[in-house]
């Protein structure tokens, strides 16, 4: 009777009882070279082990690199006193022809049931897509079920104190690969102090003359080609912790490489990581997360606007998330350009007439609904025609820009400023009675009067006149209030300019 495989809890945690029980069974199966007792669990975890050979014949190892590695290991241990593992930490003590394909491991804890990579060869990094130097197998098993096989294998080698050669199939970056793996125990002072490991990827099964005829491998290669060549940015990540795959389109849109991108956590792609975590919360609550517009962070610090979508999938026996990204930066830039054209005055950068009327109308509607006071003002630059005639229109434009900036700086939060046309500006003062509104406008008038604008070698001064009127809602509308403010502006002009006058016969 075939025993059914109990699923391991995810994310797979080092030290969790079910995980440790499986690792013990797998280490025992590796030691006996009989995988039948753990085969259901291996299939569930998508771990495929093709070959296990204890103390293999070095001349029959399928790679010259592995044969050289064996000879180096045997020479080091010939007298029973190899170089200390600490001297090989950076790989400097390894022969140059094997160092790129080597890994060096040491126990990561006093119990010796976890192991840390001291050295991770450059060729292995290139094949795996990630540098594990300084990290432990307890970290790897959270994002790679193959890490369970490696961890159990190291435990078995430490117990057996013998070299072992194995072939397992994994799918780095979705591209199914045979890993020809030689684990050599490093002995110091009569005990195993770590391991010298060679990992050689291959697209062929050992001893075969044709590619391995496995439909799942072909499907993996087909899926890899689809995702790798997709014009959309695609990534797969596990446990929110790391990418196990990303394509060139995703890396290119972020201004980086796939090798760099897989070193990042998915949240680091976002300008605000909290956005990613909210999206993940929705996804795991079975709320569809499709085409969410988000700000991503390019490698040079620029913002990339994109739609992001997610789908939960099973990948190599682990719960994973498929991410696809569509760059909409150009669309957002066009939308922003059109919005500015529709709402912003090109010269001064403040609201144009249409947008000012729209915003002010909305604010007056709120004032009507909630019962707070508002006032409107019309502001006009004194003797502006003389500035244009004497200094030219370009200088006049400079004056208008400087004046608009000065006015904006002297408004309160929530007040509105817009250019109504020419040298005329409109102001809506929210939550303000006439006394408070007059105080704001008088402060603005004084600020403009103190302003000096450099034109050539001259300092040009200017003044403004303003008319102020209350907004009695109801029955007043924005248009009727502006008409009243215009009448007060005429009084200010007639009264000598450089002043603020209030509507309804109030004194200047």
Residue pairs with C-beta under 8 A, 6 or more apart in sequence:
2 40
3 40
4 40
5 40
5 41
5 43
5 44
6 18
6 41
7 44
8 18
8 19
8 22
8 41
8 45
9 16
9 18
9 19
10 239
10 318
10 319
11 142
11 143
11 238
11 239
11 241
11 318
11 319
12 19
12 141
12 142
12 145
12 148
12 318
13 19
13 142
14 114
14 137
14 138
14 141
15 138
19 141
19 148
22 38
22 41
22 148
23 148
23 151
23 152
23 155
25 37
25 38
25 41
26 38
26 41
26 42
26 148
26 149
26 152
27 152
27 153
27 155
27 156
27 159
28 37
28 156
29 35
29 36
29 37
29 38
30 52
30 152
30 153
30 156
30 164
30 166
31 156
31 159
31 160
33 52
33 53
33 54
35 42
35 49
35 52
42 48
42 49
44 317
45 145
45 148
45 316
45 317
46 145
46 316
46 317
47 145
47 146
47 148
47 149
47 168
47 317
48 168
48 169
48 170
49 149
49 166
49 167
49 168
50 166
50 167
50 168
50 169
50 178
50 205
50 206
51 165
51 166
51 167
51 206
52 164
52 165
52 166
53 164
53 165
53 166
54 160
54 162
54 163
54 164
55 162
55 163
55 164
56 163
56 164
56 165
56 182
58 67
58 70
58 71
58 74
59 67
61 67
61 70
61 165
61 180
61 182
62 180
62 200
62 202
62 206
62 207
63 180
63 198
63 200
63 202
65 97
65 98
65 101
65 198
65 200
66 165
66 180
66 182
66 198
66 200
68 95
68 97
68 98
69 98
69 101
69 102
69 182
69 184
69 196
69 198
70 163
70 182
70 184
72 94
72 95
72 98
72 196
73 163
73 184
73 186
73 196
76 82
76 83
77 187
80 187
82 186
82 187
82 188
83 93
84 188
84 193
85 104
85 106
85 118
85 186
85 188
85 193
85 194
87 93
88 94
88 104
88 118
88 119
88 196
89 104
89 118
89 119
90 119
91 99
91 102
91 104
91 119
91 121
94 102
94 119
98 198
99 119
99 121
100 121
100 122
100 123
100 124
101 121
101 123
101 124
101 198
101 199
101 200
102 119
102 121
102 124
102 196
102 197
102 198
103 117
103 119
103 120
103 121
103 124
103 195
103 196
103 197
103 198
103 199
104 117
104 118
104 119
104 186
104 194
104 195
104 196
104 197
105 115
105 116
105 117
105 118
105 154
105 194
105 195
105 197
106 115
106 116
106 118
106 193
106 194
107 114
107 115
107 116
107 193
107 194
108 114
108 115
108 116
108 136
108 137
108 138
112 158
113 155
114 136
114 137
114 138
114 151
115 136
115 137
115 151
115 154
115 194
115 195
116 134
116 135
116 136
116 137
117 132
117 133
117 134
117 135
117 136
118 133
118 134
118 194
119 133
120 131
120 132
120 133
121 199
124 199
125 131
125 259
126 259
127 172
127 177
127 199
127 201
128 172
129 172
129 173
129 245
129 258
129 259
129 262
130 242
130 262
130 263
131 263
132 140
137 147
137 150
137 151
137 154
138 151
140 147
140 150
140 151
141 147
141 148
141 151
142 238
142 239
142 241
143 238
143 239
143 241
143 242
143 244
143 318
144 170
144 238
144 244
144 316
144 318
145 316
145 317
145 318
146 168
146 170
146 316
149 168
153 164
153 166
153 181
153 183
154 183
154 195
156 164
157 163
157 164
157 183
157 185
157 192
157 195
158 185
158 192
161 185
161 187
161 192
162 185
163 182
163 183
163 184
163 185
164 182
164 183
165 180
165 181
165 182
165 183
166 181
166 183
167 178
167 179
167 180
167 181
167 205
167 206
168 178
168 179
168 181
169 176
169 177
169 178
169 179
169 214
169 217
170 176
170 177
170 179
170 316
171 177
171 220
171 224
171 316
172 201
172 244
173 224
173 228
173 244
173 245
173 258
174 220
174 223
174 224
174 227
174 228
174 236
174 245
175 220
175 221
175 224
176 214
176 216
176 217
176 220
176 221
177 201
177 202
177 203
178 201
178 202
178 203
178 204
178 205
178 206
178 212
179 199
179 200
179 201
179 202
180 198
180 199
180 200
180 201
180 202
180 206
181 197
181 198
181 199
181 200
182 197
182 198
183 195
183 196
183 197
184 195
184 196
184 197
184 198
185 192
185 195
186 192
186 193
186 194
186 195
186 196
187 193
203 211
204 210
204 211
204 212
205 212
227 234
227 245
227 247
228 247
228 248
229 247
230 247
230 249
230 324
231 249
232 249
232 324
232 325
232 326
233 246
233 247
233 249
233 250
233 251
233 253
233 254
233 306
233 323
233 324
233 325
233 326
233 327
234 245
234 246
234 247
234 249
234 250
234 322
234 323
234 324
234 325
235 243
235 245
235 246
235 247
235 250
235 261
235 266
235 322
235 323
235 324
235 325
236 243
236 244
236 245
236 246
236 313
236 315
236 320
236 321
236 322
236 323
237 243
237 244
237 266
237 320
237 321
237 323
238 244
238 315
238 318
238 319
238 320
238 321
239 318
239 319
240 265
240 266
240 267
240 277
240 280
240 321
241 265
242 262
242 263
242 264
242 265
242 266
243 261
243 262
243 264
243 266
244 262
244 315
244 316
244 320
245 262
246 258
246 261
246 262
247 258
248 258
250 258
250 261
250 325
251 257
251 258
251 260
251 261
253 298
253 304
253 306
253 325
253 327
254 261
254 269
254 296
254 297
254 298
254 299
254 304
255 298
255 299
255 300
255 302
256 299
260 299
266 276
266 321
266 323
267 273
267 276
267 277
268 297
269 276
269 296
269 297
270 276
270 294
270 295
270 296
270 297
271 295
271 296
271 297
271 303
272 295
275 294
275 295
276 294
279 289
279 292
279 294
279 308
279 310
280 310
280 321
282 288
282 289
283 289
283 310
283 312
283 321
284 312
289 308
289 309
289 310
290 309
290 310
291 307
291 308
291 309
291 326
292 307
292 308
292 309
293 305
293 306
293 307
293 328
293 332
294 305
294 306
294 307
294 308
295 303
295 304
295 305
296 303
296 304
296 305
296 306
296 308
296 325
297 303
297 304
298 304
303 329
304 327
304 329
305 327
305 328
305 329
305 331
305 332
306 325
306 326
306 327
306 328
306 329
307 325
307 326
307 328
308 323
308 324
308 325
309 323
309 324
310 321
310 322
310 323
311 321
311 322
312 319
312 320
312 321
312 322
313 320
313 321
313 322
314 320
342 354
342 355
343 351
343 352
343 354
343 355
344 350
344 351
344 352
344 355
345 351
345 352
345 418
345 419
347 397
347 400
347 401
347 419
348 400
348 401
348 404
348 405
348 419
349 401
349 404
349 405
350 404
350 408
350 417
350 418
350 419
350 425
351 359
351 416
351 417
351 418
351 419
352 418
352 419
353 418
353 419
353 420
353 421
353 426
355 418
356 416
356 417
356 418
356 419
356 420
356 426
356 428
357 418
357 478
359 416
359 418
359 428
360 376
360 416
360 418
360 426
360 428
360 478
361 478
363 374
363 416
363 428
363 430
364 374
364 428
364 471
364 473
364 477
364 478
366 372
367 373
367 374
367 430
367 471
367 473
368 473
368 474
372 430
372 431
373 431
373 432
373 433
373 470
373 471
374 428
374 429
374 430
374 431
374 432
374 470
374 471
374 473
375 428
375 429
375 432
375 433
375 434
375 437
375 468
375 469
375 470
375 471
375 481
376 426
376 427
376 428
376 429
376 468
376 469
376 471
376 478
376 481
376 482
376 485
377 426
377 427
377 429
377 437
377 441
377 466
377 467
377 468
377 469
377 485
377 500
378 420
378 424
378 425
378 426
378 427
378 466
378 467
378 482
378 485
378 486
378 488
378 489
379 407
379 424
379 425
379 426
379 427
379 441
379 444
379 464
379 465
379 466
379 489
380 423
380 424
380 425
380 464
380 465
380 466
380 489
380 493
381 387
381 399
381 400
381 403
381 423
381 462
381 463
381 464
382 462
382 463
382 464
382 465
382 493
382 497
382 498
383 462
383 497
384 396
384 399
384 422
384 423
384 462
387 395
387 396
387 399
387 460
387 462
388 395
388 396
391 455
391 456
391 458
391 460
395 455
395 460
398 453
398 455
399 453
399 455
399 460
399 462
400 419
400 423
402 451
402 453
403 448
403 451
403 462
403 464
404 417
404 419
404 425
406 444
406 447
406 448
406 451
407 417
407 425
407 427
407 444
407 447
407 448
408 417
409 447
410 440
410 443
410 444
410 447
411 417
411 427
411 429
411 440
411 444
412 429
412 440
414 430
414 431
415 427
415 428
415 429
415 430
415 440
416 426
416 427
416 428
416 430
417 425
417 426
417 427
418 425
418 426
419 425
419 426
420 426
426 482
427 441
427 444
427 466
428 471
428 478
429 436
429 437
429 440
429 441
432 440
433 470
434 468
434 470
434 502
434 506
437 468
437 470
438 468
438 500
438 502
441 466
441 468
441 500
442 500
444 464
444 466
445 463
445 464
445 466
445 498
445 499
445 500
448 462
448 463
448 464
449 461
449 462
449 463
449 464
449 498
451 461
451 462
452 459
452 460
452 461
453 459
453 460
453 461
453 462
454 460
463 497
463 498
464 498
465 489
465 492
465 493
465 497
465 498
465 499
465 500
465 501
466 488
466 489
466 492
466 499
466 500
466 501
467 484
467 485
467 486
467 487
467 488
467 489
467 490
467 491
467 492
467 500
467 501
467 502
467 503
468 485
468 488
468 500
468 501
468 502
468 503
469 481
469 482
469 484
469 485
469 487
469 488
469 502
469 503
469 504
470 476
470 481
470 484
470 503
471 478
471 481
476 484
484 503
484 504
485 503
487 503
488 501
488 502
488 503
489 501
491 501
491 508
492 499
492 500
492 501
492 508
495 501
495 508
499 508
500 508
501 508
502 508
